[in-house]
Amino acid sequence: MSSDAKLAVIRDRIDALDQQLQDLINERASLAQEVAEIKLEAGESSNFYRPEREIQVLRKVQERQNGPLSKEEMARLFREVMSACLALEQPLTVAFLGPEGTFTQAATLKHFGHSVVTQPQKSIDAIFREVAAGSVDYGVVPVENSTEGVINHTLDQLVNSSLKICGEVALRIHDHLMGLGSDLSEVKKIYSHAQSLAQCRQWLNQHAHDIELVDVSSNAEAARRASEEPTSAAIAGETAAEIYGLNLIEKNIEDNPDNTTRFLILGRSAVPPSGIDKTVLLVSAQNRPGALFDLLKPLANHGVSMSRIESRPSQQTNWEYLFFVDIDGHCEEERIATAIDELKTQASLFKILGSFPKAVM
């Protein structure tokens, strides 16, 4: 059999499989619509999104995947199918730190898929307000960068907010220098967010030490400004370059190739256990010797793993601190609940910020 004949046979098989895939996706979508009807009949009309259910589906996808596509790629495809099916039930609205083209928007689409309605906000405060007011279903905010550390403003907002952390997403950050031109020698000014300027410090010192650096509210705002100034450039993600019609002058200029930012998903309701979860606690220790040790001792006594602790000034009294503590497990698990009850007795302030599924990709 000739090469052309072999290719024709393979293409016929692909066409047949495409038809089967399309039929199966439509069947799944029809079942999603049936689910919506059942929920509506039962009086559930506020929110059909189930974070714990979606993550369980994605974990199963990865567990049974054996190639040639990677586990992460197959999970990404399923995420988009679920996003489209959910939109048939009831489209989600999600607030993110805008404008269009920020890494926060990229994290939003990675977590929820592209069938959600995204609403850019001018500040982290505004995202908290929109979610709390019920104007949107969820919000996405940056909380930590692997190179530059925590986003303090997000932590401060969590202290007094009634919102719950409903999920998390980690996004690999690739910073590109972009502009209307195509040569670094033409650039007189570089716009970017302070975090990205810090993440690209070594490259900037080596290649752009005589260029003016301007800190702006977001990388997308940097790209917008660069799109209006021929001799300016921006440091931002590839999505921003596409949105604002900019050329990539230099790619991947971040100092750390593994640079990653973690984002939190904010909602108004607690999330049930998914099986592999994380809980974030806000606590304050009494101002006495050994107070922090005593505060955390119940976690060790009950075999609860603490994966992260971060301190912030209480802003109430000098030299008093609040602690954000990440632990493995869901607050409804018996051993976690027991440890938390004991921890409360040692804390001058205590709050569960959320129990939510650990991210799978």
C-alpha positions as CSV (number, residue, x, y, z in Angstrom):
1,M,0.0,0.0,0.0
2,S,1.4,3.4,-1.0
3,S,2.0,6.2,1.5
4,D,-1.0,8.2,0.1
5,A,-3.3,5.2,0.6
6,K,-2.1,4.6,4.1
7,L,-2.6,8.3,5.0
8,A,-6.1,8.1,3.4
9,V,-7.0,5.2,5.7
10,I,-5.7,7.0,8.8
11,R,-7.6,10.2,7.9
12,D,-10.8,8.2,7.4
13,R,-10.3,6.8,10.9
14,I,-9.7,10.2,12.4
15,D,-12.8,11.6,10.7
16,A,-14.9,8.7,12.2
17,L,-13.4,9.3,15.7
18,D,-14.1,13.0,15.4
19,Q,-17.7,12.2,14.7
20,Q,-17.8,9.9,17.7
21,L,-16.2,12.5,19.9
22,Q,-18.6,15.2,18.8
23,D,-21.6,12.9,19.5
24,L,-20.3,12.0,22.9
25,I,-19.6,15.7,23.8
26,N,-23.1,16.6,22.8
27,E,-24.5,13.6,24.9
28,R,-22.5,14.9,27.9
29,A,-23.9,18.4,27.3
30,S,-27.5,17.0,27.2
31,L,-26.8,15.2,30.5
32,A,-25.6,18.5,32.0
33,Q,-28.9,20.1,31.0
34,E,-30.8,17.3,32.7
35,V,-28.8,17.9,35.8
36,A,-29.7,21.6,35.7
37,E,-33.4,20.8,35.3
38,I,-33.3,18.4,38.3
39,K,-31.5,21.1,40.4
40,L,-34.1,23.7,39.4
41,E,-36.9,21.4,40.3
42,A,-35.3,20.9,43.7
43,G,-35.1,24.6,44.3
44,E,-31.3,25.0,43.6
45,S,-31.1,28.0,41.4
46,S,-28.2,30.0,42.7
47,N,-25.1,28.3,41.5
48,F,-24.6,25.0,39.7
49,Y,-20.8,25.0,39.9
50,R,-19.4,22.3,42.2
51,P,-15.7,22.8,42.7
52,E,-15.2,19.5,44.5
53,R,-17.1,17.5,41.8
54,E,-15.1,19.1,39.0
55,I,-11.7,18.4,40.7
56,Q,-12.7,14.8,41.3
57,V,-13.5,14.4,37.6
58,L,-10.1,16.0,36.6
59,R,-8.3,13.7,39.0
60,K,-9.9,10.6,37.4
61,V,-8.9,12.0,34.0
62,Q,-5.3,12.2,35.0
63,E,-5.3,8.8,36.8
64,R,-6.5,6.9,33.8
65,Q,-4.4,8.9,31.2
66,N,-1.5,6.8,29.8
67,G,-0.5,8.9,26.7
68,P,0.5,10.0,24.2
69,L,-1.0,13.2,25.5
70,S,0.3,14.3,28.9
71,K,-2.0,14.1,32.0
72,E,-2.0,17.9,32.2
73,E,-3.0,18.3,28.6
74,M,-5.8,15.8,28.8
75,A,-7.1,17.5,32.0
76,R,-7.0,20.8,30.2
77,L,-9.2,19.5,27.4
78,F,-11.7,18.0,29.9
79,R,-11.7,21.4,31.8
80,E,-12.9,23.1,28.6
81,V,-15.6,20.5,28.0
82,M,-16.9,20.9,31.5
83,S,-16.8,24.6,31.2
84,A,-18.9,24.5,28.1
85,C,-21.4,22.1,29.6
86,L,-21.7,24.2,32.8
87,A,-22.4,27.3,30.6
88,L,-25.4,25.4,29.2
89,E,-26.7,25.1,32.8
90,Q,-25.9,28.6,33.9
91,P,-22.8,30.7,32.8
92,L,-20.5,31.6,35.6
93,T,-19.4,35.2,36.0
94,V,-15.9,35.6,37.4
95,A,-14.1,38.9,38.5
96,F,-10.4,39.1,37.9
97,L,-7.7,41.8,38.3
98,G,-7.8,43.6,35.0
99,P,-7.6,45.0,32.5
100,E,-7.9,42.3,29.7
101,G,-4.6,40.3,29.3
102,T,-3.3,40.0,32.9
103,F,-1.9,36.9,34.3
104,T,-4.9,36.9,36.7
105,Q,-7.2,36.5,33.7
106,A,-5.0,33.7,32.4
107,A,-5.3,32.0,35.8
108,T,-9.1,32.5,35.7
109,L,-9.4,30.8,32.3
110,K,-7.1,28.0,33.4
111,H,-9.2,27.2,36.4
112,F,-12.7,27.8,35.0
113,G,-12.3,27.2,31.3
114,H,-13.1,29.7,28.5
115,S,-16.9,29.4,28.7
116,V,-17.2,31.6,31.7
117,V,-18.0,35.4,31.6
118,T,-14.9,37.3,32.9
119,Q,-15.2,40.8,34.4
120,P,-12.0,42.8,34.8
121,Q,-11.7,44.9,38.0
122,K,-9.3,47.7,38.7
123,S,-8.1,46.5,42.1
124,I,-8.0,43.5,44.4
125,D,-10.4,45.4,46.8
126,A,-12.9,45.7,43.9
127,I,-12.8,41.9,43.3
128,F,-13.6,41.3,47.0
129,R,-16.5,43.8,46.8
130,E,-18.0,42.4,43.6
131,V,-18.0,38.8,45.0
132,A,-19.4,39.8,48.4
133,A,-22.2,41.9,46.8
134,G,-23.2,39.0,44.6
135,S,-22.5,40.9,41.4
136,V,-20.3,38.0,40.2
137,D,-20.2,34.3,41.2
138,Y,-16.4,34.1,41.9
139,G,-13.3,36.2,42.0
140,V,-9.7,35.4,41.3
141,V,-6.8,37.2,43.1
142,P,-3.0,36.6,43.2
143,V,-1.7,35.6,46.6
144,E,1.9,34.4,46.2
145,N,4.8,34.4,43.7
146,S,7.6,31.8,44.0
147,T,10.2,34.5,43.4
148,E,8.9,37.6,45.1
149,G,6.7,36.1,47.9
150,V,3.2,36.9,49.1
151,I,0.8,39.6,47.8
152,N,0.3,41.4,51.1
153,H,-2.8,43.3,49.9
154,T,-4.6,40.0,49.2
155,L,-3.8,38.7,52.7
156,D,-5.0,42.0,54.3
157,Q,-8.3,41.8,52.5
158,L,-8.9,38.2,53.7
159,V,-8.7,39.3,57.3
160,N,-12.0,41.2,57.4
161,S,-13.8,39.5,54.5
162,S,-16.7,37.1,54.9
163,L,-15.7,35.4,51.6
164,K,-14.4,31.8,51.4
165,I,-11.4,30.5,49.6
166,C,-12.9,28.0,47.2
167,G,-9.9,26.9,45.2
168,E,-6.4,27.7,44.0
169,V,-4.5,27.7,40.7
170,A,-0.8,27.8,40.0
171,L,0.3,29.6,36.8
172,R,3.8,29.4,35.3
173,I,4.8,33.0,34.6
174,H,6.6,33.9,31.4
175,D,7.5,37.5,31.0
176,H,8.1,39.0,27.6
177,L,9.3,42.4,26.5
178,M,6.9,43.7,23.9
179,G,6.2,46.9,21.9
180,L,5.2,48.4,18.6
181,G,8.7,48.2,17.4
182,S,10.9,45.1,17.1
183,D,14.3,46.2,18.4
184,L,15.4,46.9,22.0
185,S,17.6,49.8,20.8
186,E,14.4,51.7,19.9
187,V,13.0,51.5,23.4
188,K,13.2,54.5,25.7
189,K,10.8,53.5,28.4
190,I,9.6,50.1,29.8
191,Y,6.2,49.8,31.6
192,S,5.4,46.9,34.0
193,H,3.9,45.9,37.3
194,A,6.4,46.0,40.2
195,Q,6.3,42.2,40.6
196,S,7.4,41.7,37.0
197,L,10.1,44.3,37.2
198,A,11.4,42.5,40.2
199,Q,11.1,39.1,38.5
200,C,13.2,40.4,35.5
201,R,15.7,42.4,37.5
202,Q,18.8,40.6,36.3
203,W,17.8,40.8,32.6
204,L,16.9,44.4,33.0
205,N,20.2,45.3,34.7
206,Q,22.1,43.5,31.9
207,H,20.2,44.6,28.8
208,A,18.2,47.7,29.8
209,H,20.2,49.5,32.5
210,D,19.9,52.9,30.7
211,I,16.1,52.6,30.0
212,E,13.5,54.3,32.2
213,L,11.4,51.7,34.1
214,V,7.9,52.7,35.1
215,D,5.8,50.8,37.6
216,V,2.0,50.6,36.6
217,S,-1.0,48.9,38.1
218,S,-0.8,45.7,36.0
219,N,1.1,44.2,33.1
220,A,-2.0,44.5,30.9
221,E,-2.0,48.3,31.6
222,A,1.7,48.3,30.7
223,A,0.9,46.7,27.4
224,R,-1.9,49.1,26.7
225,R,0.4,52.1,27.3
226,A,3.1,50.6,25.1
227,S,0.5,50.2,22.3
228,E,0.1,54.0,22.3
229,E,3.8,54.9,22.5
230,P,6.1,53.8,19.6
231,T,9.3,54.2,21.7
232,S,8.0,52.4,24.8
233,A,7.8,48.7,25.7
234,A,6.0,46.6,28.3
235,I,6.8,43.5,30.3
236,A,3.8,41.2,30.2
237,G,2.4,37.9,29.1
238,E,1.8,36.7,25.5
239,T,-1.9,37.2,25.8
240,A,-1.4,40.9,26.4
241,A,0.7,41.1,23.3
242,E,-2.1,39.5,21.3
243,I,-4.8,41.8,22.7
244,Y,-2.9,45.0,22.2
245,G,-1.2,44.1,18.9
246,L,2.4,44.2,20.2
247,N,5.5,42.5,18.9
248,L,7.5,40.2,21.2
249,I,10.9,42.0,21.3
250,E,12.5,39.6,23.7
251,K,10.9,36.4,25.0
252,N,11.1,34.8,28.5
253,I,13.2,37.5,30.2
254,E,12.2,36.3,33.7
255,D,15.3,35.6,35.9
256,N,13.8,32.3,37.2
257,P,12.5,29.9,34.5
258,D,10.3,28.2,37.1
259,N,8.7,31.4,38.2
260,T,5.1,30.6,39.3
261,T,2.3,32.6,40.8
262,R,-0.5,31.1,42.9
263,F,-4.0,32.5,42.7
264,L,-7.0,32.1,45.0
265,I,-10.6,31.5,44.0
266,L,-13.0,33.5,46.1
267,G,-16.7,32.7,46.7
268,R,-19.5,33.1,49.1
269,S,-20.1,29.5,50.1
270,A,-18.0,26.8,51.7
271,V,-16.8,23.9,49.5
272,P,-17.5,20.3,50.6
273,P,-14.6,17.8,50.8
274,S,-13.2,16.5,47.5
275,G,-10.9,13.8,49.0
276,I,-7.6,15.8,48.6
277,D,-8.0,19.2,50.1
278,K,-6.3,22.1,51.8
279,T,-7.5,24.4,54.6
280,V,-6.3,27.9,55.2
281,L,-6.6,29.3,58.8
282,L,-6.2,32.8,60.1
283,V,-4.9,32.8,63.7
284,S,-3.3,35.2,66.2
285,A,-1.2,34.0,69.1
286,Q,-1.4,35.6,72.5
287,N,1.6,37.9,73.2
288,R,3.6,35.6,75.6
289,P,6.6,33.3,75.4
290,G,5.9,30.1,73.5
291,A,2.5,31.3,72.3
292,L,3.1,30.3,68.6
293,F,4.5,26.9,69.6
294,D,1.4,26.2,71.8
295,L,-0.9,27.5,69.0
296,L,0.4,25.1,66.4
297,K,1.0,22.1,68.7
298,P,-2.5,20.6,68.3
299,L,-1.7,20.2,64.5
300,A,1.3,18.0,65.3
301,N,-0.5,16.1,68.0
302,H,-3.2,15.0,65.6
303,G,-0.9,14.3,62.6
304,V,-2.0,17.4,60.6
305,S,0.6,18.5,58.1
306,M,1.2,22.3,57.9
307,S,2.4,23.2,54.4
308,R,2.8,27.0,54.9
309,I,2.7,29.8,57.4
310,E,2.9,33.5,56.7
311,S,2.8,36.4,59.2
312,R,1.3,39.9,58.8
313,P,1.1,42.8,61.2
314,S,-2.2,42.9,63.0
315,Q,-2.6,46.6,62.2
316,Q,-4.3,46.9,65.7
317,T,-1.3,46.8,68.1
318,N,2.4,47.3,67.4
319,W,4.4,44.1,67.2
320,E,1.3,41.8,67.2
321,Y,0.9,39.5,64.2
322,L,-1.6,37.5,62.4
323,F,-0.7,34.1,60.9
324,F,-2.0,32.6,57.8
325,V,-1.6,28.8,58.1
326,D,-2.1,26.2,55.3
327,I,-2.8,22.7,56.4
328,D,-3.5,19.5,54.4
329,G,-7.0,18.2,54.7
330,H,-10.6,19.5,54.9
331,C,-12.0,21.2,58.0
332,E,-14.9,18.7,58.1
333,E,-12.5,15.7,58.5
334,E,-12.6,14.4,62.1
335,R,-8.9,14.7,62.9
336,I,-8.7,18.2,61.3
337,A,-11.8,19.4,63.2
338,T,-10.5,18.0,66.5
339,A,-7.1,19.7,66.0
340,I,-8.8,23.0,65.1
341,D,-11.0,22.9,68.2
342,E,-7.9,22.5,70.3
343,L,-6.1,25.2,68.4
344,K,-8.9,27.7,69.0
345,T,-8.3,27.5,72.8
346,Q,-4.8,28.9,72.3
347,A,-5.7,31.6,69.8
348,S,-6.7,35.2,70.5
349,L,-8.2,35.3,67.0
350,F,-9.3,32.4,64.8
351,K,-11.0,32.1,61.4
352,I,-11.2,29.4,58.8
353,L,-10.6,31.2,55.5
354,G,-11.6,28.2,53.5
355,S,-11.3,24.4,52.8
356,F,-10.9,23.6,49.1
357,P,-9.6,21.1,46.6
358,K,-5.9,21.0,45.9
359,A,-5.2,22.0,42.3
360,V,-4.5,19.1,39.9
361,M,-2.6,21.1,37.2
